[in-house]
Amino acid sequence: MSALPEAWPSRMSASDFEESPNADVAAFEAELAPLLHKALGIASAMLLDAAAAEDAVQEASLKAWRRRKNRQPGTDLRPWFFAIVANQCREVLRGRWAHVIRLDPDAGVLAARFGAIDAREDILDLRASLRRLSARDRIALVLRYYLDLPFDEVAQIAGCSVDAAKSRVRRGETALRAVLMTETQTR
């Protein structure tokens, strides 16, 4: 397995590793590396901006490293790390004073890079429709259907109960269906 992709925090310094002299950097990298691809998918869905998504995953990776001792021993890294990514994206969204939704011209490049490219018009319609949903509805749908996570992990990442996660997914489905129907009728 190769080293972590460029999304690995470049702001790490020797002091980040000094806090634990026996830190097993290689083990942490090996456990985190397979999650970066899906973490970027979560961040992209939440932020709708490829550069901001990469920055958010990079910052979340750094936070995960720094907080690795807070993780319960023997638990799965995936929901814990994805929750950090989602929280970082929320921080970015809260910090924006203005948000313009647009179709990123580099979206095809980003999607091709992560294996999700399909130039068909219906895929673009779905992407555009997803962009019209609230961040809360969009992330629930992405976690459940794009990343194929079970409801307990969706709940853990979203910071809510399993019943609330199911409700968010249902609300997101209903909202997405309504947006798609409206777009279909206007054609």
N, C-alpha and C positions, 0 to 999 in steps of 0.2 A: 504494500500500500504506500502511496506517495505521501509527501508532506501535505499539510492542509493547504487548501486553495488560497488565493489572494484575499478571500473574505476574512481570513484569520487576522486578528487585530495586529496592526503594524505598530500600534502605540505601546505595545508591551515592552517593558524594560527589565533590566536585571532585577530591580527591586520587586517586581511582580512575582518573581520566582523565589526571591530570598525569604519571603514570609514563611515558607515551609521548606527547610533545607532538604527534606526527603521527598519533595514533590515528585510524583511520577508523571512528568510532562508527556512522555510518549504514550502512556496509558490513557491519559485524558484526551490527547489528540486523536488517538485511535477510536475512542468512544464518541467523540464529538464530530469528527470528520464526516461520517455518513449522514449526519443530521443537517449539515449546512445547506444542502440542496433544498430540502423541504422547508427549512427555516427561511430561506430566501423566497420560497413560494408564499409562505405566510406573510412575510414582510411586504412583498410585492402586492399581494392582494389587499393588504391594509393601507399601504401608503400610495399605491398607484404611481409610483415613481421608482424606476430601476436604480438610480444612483442613491436615493434616500433609503431604499430597501437594503442595498449592499452595506451602506453605512450603519443601518440599524442592526443588521446581523453581526457586523464587525463589533459594534459596541456591546451587543448581547453576549457575544463570545467572550469578550474581555470580562464582563460582569459575571458570567458563569465561572470563569477561571477563578476570579477573586472570591466568589461565594461557594466554591466547590465543597468547602467544609460544612456548609449549611445543609447540604443535601443529605437526606436520610440514607444511611448505609444500606446497600442491597436494593435500592429502588432504581427504576428505569430512568435513564437520563433524558429520554425523549420528552415526556410531558413537562419535566422540570425545566429543560432548556427552552422548549417552545413557549412556555409561560413567560420566561425572561424575554424572549423575542417579542411576544405580543405586548408585554408591558413596555418595552423599549419603543415599539411602534406607537403605542398610546401616548407616550411621552413626546414623541416627535409630533404627533397630531395635535396635542394640546399646545405645543409651542408655535404652531403656525398661526399667523394672524390672518392669512388669506389662503384659500385653497381653490385652485382651479382644476377641474377635471378635464383632461384632454387625452386623446389617444396618442401615446408616446410613439414617435416614429421609430424608436429603437425597440419597441415591444416585441417585434418579430425576432430580432437578434437575441433578446433576453430569453424568449420562449424557446428558440432553437437551441440555445446554449443549455437549457435545462430539459430538453426532450418533450416540450409541450407544444410544438409548432404544428399548426394546421391552418392553411391559408383560406380555407373555405369560408364563405360569407356567413354561414350560420355560427361558426366559432367566433367570428368577430362580433356578431350580434350578441352572442352570449357574454362575451367580454364587456362590450359596451353596456349591456343590461346590468351586469354585475357591478359596474362602476356607478350605476345610479342608486344602488342600495346603500343603506347606512353602513358604516364601518362595522358595527356590531353584527348586522345581518350577514354582511359579506364574509366576515371572518368565520362565522358559524358554518356557513355553507362550504367555504374552502377547507376548513378543518375536517368536516364530516365527509364531503364528497371528493375533493381533490386529493387530500392526504389520506382519506379512508380511515380516519381515526374513530375508535369507539366513543360513545357518548361520555363515558367516564373521563377519557383523556380530553375531549372537547371541553368538558366542564372544568377540569383542572386548569387547562390553558386559559380559558375565558374567565376563570375566577368566579365560578358560580356552581350551583348544585347541578346534578345530573338532570333533574326535571326541568330546571331553567335552561340548560343546554338544549334539551329536546325541544323546548318551547321556542328558543331562538332559531333553531334550524327550521321548525315548521313555519315560523313567521317569515324567515328569509325565503323559504320556498314559495310561500303565498305572495310575497312582495315581488320576487323574481318572475313568477308566473304572470302577475298583473303587468309588469313592465314589458315582458315579451309579448303579451297579448296586445297591448297598446301599440307597440312598435309594428306588429304584424298588421294591425288594422289601418295604420297610417300609410302603409305601402301601396 
